[in-house]
C-alpha cells in the first residue's frame, strides 16, 4: 500500500470518526486542520 493511499484511508477514517463525535469537537478539528 502506498503512502498516499494510506493517507487517504486515514482521512476517510478520521471523517467517519468525527461523525460520531459531538459537534463542538468536529468544529475544533476543522479549525486545527
NORSULDA-V684133 format. One line per field, one symbol per residue. ss: DSSP state (2 for helix, 1 for strand, 0 for the rest). A space follows every 10 residues. Layout:
ss->???
//
This chain:
ss->0022222222 2222222222 0022222222 220
//
